């Protein structure tokens, strides 16, 4: 029987409208945290850098100099967590552009370092070229959903000429107008990086203010901070570059079997990196960014399209939120070698959960074959898939439209709402997502149009975007200085001397 008397719908008009997901309940996150602390205090990690061991020892870590083993007590980790800022913004070369890492938005980071390219004209793989790099960079800059740049292809063939990194950084800031995330391999290369940043942005203080570049620190799994690579970051520490800590534990290969074990190991490695970063330069902006993955059990290879990556990507975000740190999740790969049904299915299942978890940064679009082959068409298809996931995240408005009864009164039983102004407004206000690629018409019109498919649509869209896009303009004096730096690095000139105090620190 219906209730009698006065009764109202229990609508909370102030409730959030977003779709939420949870793969790790709070009790499980606390368990991961405690297990990670136990690993760092008991097993510790191998720290190959003399400078890093000295800094961690001064912060309260137990340092075994003979074995280069460092153990981190709970108090050291807690001090590092307390020192890290909870929110901050990333800047870029475009004046006024800013990406706030405060949980309010999610921006894409295109996957990177493919060695091959899928040629759209022939359908065959071929070695990546500098032109592929230019086209992929221009395409990334043409899509606002991509806020952070990784170099999508490595056209140096694994044997870079002198100054290759310098040319890469200069080229990235020349053709991409938002944020760049990369690393340096040793202190000399880091010195070149600082010279490039100083020339582009007017010196250290302006770089500290704008944060146009973040340093990607990738501990070697399991539990190793490598020497030259760690020293490279230390050489930049007083420039305030945000650090994204990205260990890459792979379940069954470099991480123990079990998703929770992989999450725990990745968390421990991020916390260890955080301890070094905050001990060396307290207050350095820090991004929780483990790239958790699973092995393909039949081959032992990286399983790019594994459905478990969706769970790991969401868990990464949830652990970052547990610590109150910005989140960068890596997920949504594919093992497919061509754009098509397998790539679409693996991307979709790989991204829905992580996007609903809502990281600040999401790594993944654009590569095929386990992140080894660039496809510009796949890049557009992936961005389209991301847009659809964002619509899911936005959810269902929790407030019942006040005009629903009036609209029904006006249309009457058996009426329709196609011509109503509210329907027209909704097409512009995002009540439903309007796809930019793919088939949306009936069979007859689709057949008459030549049976177009979504990959063909993407190929045409790539051509249109590249034809319309122009790289961001650069001040002529800055461009000349940058060209001089690139020329010096390309002939093997000695690295510039930088003033970072950590380059002068004695072990």
Secondary structure, DSSP 8 states (H G I E B T S, - for coil): ----S-------TTS--S----SS-HHHHHHHHHHHHHHHHHT-EEE--HHHHHHHHHTT-EEETTTTEEE--HHHHHHHHHHS-S-EEEE-SSTT-EEEESSS--EEE----BSEEE-TTT--EEE--HHHHHHHHHHHHH-TTEEEE---B-TTTT---TTHHHHHHHHHHHH--SEEEE--SSHHHHHHHHHHHHHHHTSHHHHHHH--EEEEE--BTTTEE-HHHHHHHHTTGGGT-EEEE----EETTTB-SSHHHHHHHHHHHHHHHHHHHHHHSTT--EEE----EEB-TTTSSB-TT-THHHHHHHHHHHHHHHHT-EEEEE------SSSSHHHHHHHHHHHHHHHHHT-SEEE-TTEETTTTEE-HHHHHHHHHHHHHHHHHHH---SS--TTHHHHHHHH-TT---TT-HHHHHHHHHTSS---SSS--S-HHHHHHTT---HHHHHHHHHHHHHHH-------HHHHHHHHHHHHHHHTT--------GGGS---
